Amino acid sequence: MPGLRLAFMGTPDFAVPSLVALAEAGHEIACVYSQPPRPAGRGHKERPSPVQRLAEARGWPLRTPASLKEPEAQAAFADLGLDAAVVVAYGLILPKAILDAPRLGCLNAHASLLPHWRGAAPIQRAILAGDAESGVTIMQMDEGLDSGAILLQQAVSIGPATTADALHDELAALGAALVVEALDGLAAGALAGHAQDESGVSYADKLTRDEGRLDWCRPAAELARQVRALTPWPGAFAELPGGGRLKVLRAEAVERGSGAPGEVLDAALTVACGVGALRLIEVQKAGKAPVKGAAFLRGARLAAGAVLPSGAGP
């Protein structure tokens, strides 16, 4: 089957495997759309997105509009004469004129088992909620928020040690394979979408920095999920006696010894929680290198019996 003429619309690392897979499958990349470069780092220098960097390296036509609402942008998109557009974590709303322009419409690869976890942060929300599985859904886009007809869907397990980083990479690779499969099925007339079950809808709101604060009154199992879900961003953190914060990079829930929530129970930096205790395996102070929890405890001159302040968590 001859390749399709495509536009690819994506921005972060998650989208890169899908763009590579589409090109390797023999499809023509007529144009790549990505969000404009954003200021980043200490110098606030504008940094292109991972998708933009790939497009420039491969020599694909690139557009980085701040919006697609203007008639000129919509006309330029329609003039591409596309068979389809593939959208993966693009981050801009697609108006109806954009959705209707390609012959086969616009397909989206979303990192959840829709209708569960529509929205911005499905990977992290699934881990935070203690879900047993996540997955990727390929849908035919409509004007709603992740509400289009489902074309393909595949689940993956979330284990007790699964981190957001690991799940991100697994779903990015899975999405790349599924979007190629979905395009083949659509082009052959062998794939039809089915409506989402609106009774199962849930939303994955954007993450905020304050959601990283560990509240020792909560169960240790929930705090362990918080660390796994929010590393590397926005990062889970503990308040320190006397002020300051300690970023928690790795942690595990363990059986609780006697102690009030927030109390350091041993030299391994195990902290009592509302239920159970959380052992802080790897931690980091601002401007310092990551260290083992026990090493931090020695350097900070904290001992068993010290109490970490308890803040309101997510």
Secondary structure by P-SEA (a helix, b strand, c coil): ccccbbbbbbccccaaaaaaaaaaacccccbbbbccbbbbcccccccccaaaaaaaaaccccccccccccaaaaaaaaaccccbbbbccccccccccccccccccbbbbbcccccccccccaaaaaaaacccccbbbbbccccccccccccbbbbbbbcccccaaaaaaaaaaaaaaaaaaaaaaaaaccbbbbbccccbbbbbcccccccccccccccaaaaaaaaaaaccccbbbbbcccbbbbbbcbbbbccccccccccccccccccccccbbbbbccccccccccccaaaaaaaacccccccccccccc
